[in-house]
């Protein structure tokens, strides 16, 4: 019972020095960089899918965890990126490295335009509006059959490894996903901390007060929505390169549920938690399907209920609890605690976004 009480603490932060956090991240990146060289292609495929979900989850977590806006429609932007990649590669011969900036800019613009009216809604209203976007995505894909090939889908043959690398295709695509995920991680980490991050939290918790003090709440939420949509578009491009096929059935409501499950299970509002959530949505359905095919479809719902009641702050709270005794033995822990306390005090001052 004591463990559950600790895991349910709203600020179960890991009181660790900055150097330790950077060491853990660097170690994780090193392991991730070496892993594909000693793994089978099907293992690299699963790990690449984890990185795809990390990219999407980072944007959605910034939107929902830091700004408090619930979106169930990011599967639409994910589909835009995937189909844009497939069409440009197969029909127009566009080099696949150019697809990432093209998809980012296009999905940012579309997300911004959609966010202008949508983010005037709040809570359940916004969730229902974006849910409608998720429900119509497969129908829209089938409707524009002359572009998307409708129900048949499109095979994607791009992203072959350059000859000078000596890598297999699965390894090359994995490293491409790793590079995009790493850049996205550090950008979102930077945005979610410091003055900008505190402003987002101020909008989430005290929007009326934040607006009174000069924080441009509507513009900020729209920009964050557009950024999260752009990251979903990047994830869609990577998905098309990993799977080598895009079809309408892959972008329906189950995908939207997977995205929400990712950020809730990992730890809402925590950047490292997105990585744990991505591993969960890729591997747990596979394990349950091995036991019983019908069990795979029940995984997300049962898990969400479990985490809401038992681990409301996600898998990241387990990690923080496990590492707590180790961090307690590190010299300078009191300094880190004072800095964390100072950040908490600053977050209550509703800092205006510069």
Secondary structure, 3 states (H helix, E strand, C coil): CHHHHHHCCCCCCCCCCHHHHHHHHHHHHHHHHHHHHHCCHHHHHHHHHHHHHHHHHHHHHHHHHHCCCCCCCHHHHHHHHHHHHHHHHHHHCCCCHHHHHHHHHHHHHHHHHHHHHHCCCCCHHHHHHHHHHHHHHHHHHHHCHHHHCHHHCEECCCCCCCHHHCCCHHHHHHHHHHHHHHHHHHHHHHHHCHHHHHHHHHHHHHHHHHHHCCCCHHHHHHHHHHHHHHHHHHHHHHHHHHHCEECHHHHCHHHHHHHHHHHHHHCCCCHHHHHHHHHHHHHHHHHHHHHCHHHHCCHHHHHHHHHHHCCCCCHHHHHHHHHHHHHHCCCCHHHHHHHHHHHHHHHCCCCCCC
